[in-house]
């Protein structure tokens, strides 16, 4: 993949984290940061665990590939044309995230102080 950098990393903050069974572990909240950094460094593509693909895909200018396993990462390197980047509608994601099933005003302790 042109513009993609693959490098060996070590330590606790490897992206992506690898499980013993070869499955990719979720990145927590770091997928968005990884995608933003990839764009900043001029990378055209980013491979992330499937659980984080939608989060990373909101960053424009970086093709995000969702992977289920390390063997799938090897397949991505060997035949990138067989993979399709994840596409998301960022506006729709934001509007869905703004929908709350609970009104926090109903939570005890959230009332404004009275009589002061």
N, C-alpha and C positions, 0 to 999 in steps of 0.2 A: 504494500500500500504506500504510495508516494506520500511523503510528508509525515509518515508515522514513525515514531521512535520506539524501539523496544530495547529495554536495558535490564540488566540483572540488578535486583535490589535486595537489601538485607535489612533486618531489623523489624521492629514492631509495627511500623507505619507503612509497610509495603502496600502498594495499590496495584492490583487487587490482592486481598488476603487469600491465602490458599489453605484449604482444609486438608486433613490427612488423606481423605478419600479422593482428592483431586477435584472436588467441587469448589466452586468459588463461593466465598462467604460474602455476605452483604457488607457494604462499606459504611453503613450507618448514614450519617448526614454528610459524608465527605464526597459523594459522587458529584454534586453540583460544584464544589470547590475544585475537584479534579478536572471537570469539563471546562471550567473557567480558566484554569491554569493551562490546560492544553491549548485553548484558543489563544491565550496570551503569548504562548511560546511558538505559535504558528503551526501547531499540529493539526492535521486535517481529520484524523480519526482517533477514537478512544474506545477501548474495549472495557466493559464493566460487567460485574455480576448482573444477571437478569433482574434481580430484585431492585436494582438501582438504576436501571436503564431509562425509565421515564423521567426520573429526576435529572439525570445528566443530559437528556435529550432536549431539555428546554433551552440549552445554550445554542445559539445560532452560530453557524460557521464551523461546527465540529460534527462529523458523522459519528454517532454513538452506536456501538454494536453490543447487543445483549448476549452474554455467554452463560451457559449452564455448567460448563466443566473446563478443566485445563485441556483435555484433548480437543475440545471445540475451539479453544484459543489457537492451538496448533493448526487446525483446519482453516481458521481465519487467516493466518499468516500464509499458508500454502495456497489457498484458493479464495482470495477475498471476494471474487466475483460471485461466489455462491451465497454470500451473506447480504442481507438488506439492512441498512441503518434504521434504527428506531426513530419514528416520527411521532411527535405529540403536538397537540394544540394547547399551547401555554395559556392562552386566555381562558379556555374551557377548564383547564386544571385549576387556575386561580379562582374562577367562579365557583367551582365545586368545593374547593378548600374553604371558601368563605361561608359555606352553608353549615350551620351548627344545629344539632338536634336539641341542645340544651341552652337555655338562656341563662347566662351566668348571673343575671340579676335575681334569679330564683334561689341562688345558693346563699345560705345563711352566712352573714358576715360581709356580704357585698353591698348592703344597703348604705347609703350615705348617712353620716352622723346626723342625728336630729337634735334640735333645740340649742344648737351652739351658734 
